[in-house]
Amino acid sequence: MTSAKLFFHTNIRFLRDRKRLTQEDFSQKLGLTRVKLASLEAGRTENPTAADLMKFSDFFHISIDTLFRVDLTKLSELKLRELESGSDVYITGSNLRVLAISTDQTSKENVEYVPIKAKAGYRHGYADPDFIAKLPKFSMPNLPAGGTFRMFPTIGDSMLPLPEGSDVICKFVEDWTQLKPGTLCIAMLRGEQDFVFKRLTVDPVNKTVLLESLNPLYEPYQVVASDVLEIWKYHSYQSKDLPEPVSQMHHIAQTVNEILERMKVVEEKVGSSL
């Protein structure tokens, strides 16, 4: 079997030149040393780290798979612009998302736990096998087969009615377009937000994600898909505390709202018949 020809080193040099960036400027933007970048562009580094691959993919908005397999120097300017625009590969997972996992002695995937003290580091080390290997890990019975699960802590009242301090168990989502609108997920974001526990609605056309809190006191907000690093679909949660009981006033308010909705429907039907 012949090995496939790889174009990673020529592609990143070509894309850098296309943006008129020097090696010094480009290495600073990526957080790499100039020596390391020069080695990657010259093809002297045979196995780039997952973290470095993600940096190139995120910067150029081109999938890792494409960076390796396609000779970009042979493509037209129009095709290059289509690739850079995303063409939906980002939110469908077709850009070969790198998910670092750990396994037990029987090669069964562990469930890693991301403690609060590791939240800030997770955003930078989520694709680093060494970082993931240092996280606490365990196995859980009765988890669905064929998925990768991780446990995240919840803090703050934006996650109500889940008790504060609960641990949420989630399943990794590769193809975001398969999520139904309003699916409860953990989303890891760029910037200072770390990860959030929200109802997510992915818009593949506009490449945006709507995030809605379980707590109605928090306003929904929207981010571009490229600002979302990972999505983990809610499976279950663990807590030593019981959820707060629903108050009688809440029941009354809910009943009143239902009555008002029914009256509105009746009024619309009466109005349409006149």
Solvent accessible surface area in square Angstrom, and as a share of the most:
residue,aa,sasa,rsa
1,M,246,1.10
2,T,124,0.72
3,S,109,0.70
4,A,72,0.55
5,K,151,0.64
6,L,95,0.47
7,F,37,0.15
8,F,12,0.05
9,H,60,0.27
10,T,39,0.22
11,N,0,0.00
12,I,0,0.00
13,R,92,0.34
14,F,55,0.23
15,L,2,0.01
16,R,23,0.09
17,D,80,0.42
18,R,60,0.22
19,K,85,0.36
20,R,219,0.80
21,L,30,0.15
22,T,78,0.45
23,Q,35,0.15
24,E,82,0.37
25,D,66,0.34
26,F,0,0.00
27,S,2,0.01
28,Q,125,0.56
29,K,123,0.52
30,L,13,0.07
31,G,61,0.58
32,L,19,0.10
33,T,87,0.51
34,R,123,0.45
35,V,121,0.69
36,K,80,0.34
37,L,0,0.00
38,A,24,0.19
39,S,21,0.14
40,L,3,0.02
41,E,3,0.01
42,A,52,0.40
43,G,33,0.32
44,R,161,0.59
45,T,50,0.29
46,E,153,0.69
47,N,129,0.66
48,P,22,0.14
49,T,74,0.43
50,A,20,0.16
51,A,35,0.27
52,D,6,0.03
53,L,21,0.11
54,M,19,0.08
55,K,75,0.32
56,F,0,0.00
57,S,4,0.03
58,D,30,0.16
59,F,58,0.24
60,F,2,0.01
61,H,101,0.45
62,I,3,0.02
63,S,6,0.04
64,I,3,0.01
65,D,51,0.26
66,T,22,0.13
67,L,0,0.00
68,F,41,0.17
69,R,152,0.56
70,V,54,0.31
71,D,32,0.17
72,L,0,0.00
73,T,65,0.38
74,K,159,0.67
75,L,53,0.26
76,S,66,0.43
77,E,83,0.37
78,L,127,0.63
79,K,90,0.38
80,L,4,0.02
81,R,151,0.55
82,E,76,0.34
83,L,32,0.16
84,E,39,0.18
85,S,71,0.46
86,G,10,0.09
87,S,62,0.40
88,D,55,0.29
89,V,44,0.25
90,Y,39,0.15
91,I,1,0.01
92,T,38,0.22
93,G,5,0.05
94,S,67,0.43
95,N,8,0.04
96,L,94,0.47
97,R,27,0.10
98,V,38,0.22
99,L,42,0.21
100,A,7,0.05
101,I,71,0.36
102,S,17,0.11
103,T,70,0.41
104,D,57,0.29
105,Q,188,0.84
106,T,110,0.64
107,S,90,0.58
108,K,116,0.49
109,E,63,0.28
110,N,14,0.07
111,V,7,0.04
112,E,0,0.00
113,Y,49,0.18
114,V,0,0.00
115,P,20,0.13
116,I,96,0.49
117,K,188,0.79
118,A,17,0.13
119,K,23,0.10
120,A,63,0.49
121,G,29,0.28
122,Y,1,0.00
123,R,32,0.12
124,H,137,0.61
125,G,7,0.07
126,Y,16,0.06
127,A,4,0.03
128,D,50,0.26
129,P,80,0.50
130,D,98,0.51
131,F,47,0.19
132,I,0,0.00
133,A,58,0.45
134,K,168,0.71
135,L,10,0.05
136,P,69,0.43
137,K,77,0.33
138,F,67,0.28
139,S,71,0.46
140,M,41,0.18
141,P,103,0.65
142,N,147,0.75
143,L,37,0.18
144,P,65,0.41
145,A,103,0.80
146,G,82,0.79
147,G,25,0.24
148,T,18,0.11
149,F,10,0.04
150,R,0,0.00
151,M,11,0.05
152,F,1,0.00
153,P,7,0.05
154,T,0,0.00
155,I,71,0.36
156,G,32,0.31
157,D,67,0.35
158,S,20,0.13
159,M,18,0.08
160,L,73,0.36
161,P,87,0.55
162,L,18,0.09
163,P,14,0.09
164,E,111,0.50
165,G,52,0.50
166,S,0,0.00
167,D,34,0.17
168,V,0,0.00
169,I,1,0.00
170,C,0,0.00
171,K,72,0.31
172,F,32,0.13
173,V,16,0.09
174,E,93,0.42
175,D,43,0.22
176,W,0,0.00
177,T,48,0.28
178,Q,134,0.60
179,L,21,0.11
180,K,162,0.68
181,P,111,0.70
182,G,22,0.21
183,T,20,0.11
184,L,26,0.13
185,C,0,0.00
186,I,1,0.01
187,A,0,0.00
188,M,1,0.01
189,L,2,0.01
190,R,79,0.29
191,G,44,0.42
192,E,156,0.70
193,Q,88,0.39
194,D,28,0.15
195,F,9,0.04
196,V,22,0.13
197,F,1,0.00
198,K,15,0.06
199,R,101,0.37
200,L,0,0.00
201,T,36,0.21
202,V,19,0.11
203,D,45,0.23
204,P,49,0.31
205,V,127,0.73
206,N,103,0.53
207,K,61,0.26
208,T,19,0.11
209,V,0,0.00
210,L,58,0.29
211,L,1,0.00
212,E,56,0.25
213,S,17,0.11
214,L,30,0.15
215,N,9,0.05
216,P,126,0.79
217,L,153,0.76
218,Y,94,0.36
219,E,141,0.63
220,P,68,0.43
221,Y,73,0.28
222,Q,115,0.51
223,V,22,0.13
224,V,76,0.44
225,A,3,0.02
226,S,37,0.24
227,D,55,0.28
228,V,0,0.00
229,L,12,0.06
230,E,4,0.02
231,I,0,0.00
232,W,1,0.00
233,K,92,0.39
234,Y,63,0.24
235,H,76,0.34
236,S,34,0.22
237,Y,69,0.26
238,Q,94,0.42
239,S,47,0.30
240,K,189,0.80
241,D,66,0.34
242,L,158,0.79
243,P,64,0.40
244,E,148,0.66
245,P,115,0.72
246,V,87,0.50
247,S,63,0.41
248,Q,141,0.63
249,M,142,0.63
250,H,101,0.45
251,H,102,0.45
252,I,85,0.43
253,A,51,0.40
254,Q,92,0.41
255,T,70,0.41
256,V,71,0.41
257,N,87,0.44
258,E,82,0.37
259,I,85,0.43
260,L,100,0.50
261,E,106,0.47
262,R,164,0.60
263,M,101,0.45
264,K,113,0.48
265,V,72,0.41
266,V,88,0.50
267,E,112,0.50
268,E,102,0.46
269,K,135,0.57
270,V,78,0.45
271,G,45,0.43
272,S,93,0.60
273,S,91,0.59
274,L,178,0.89
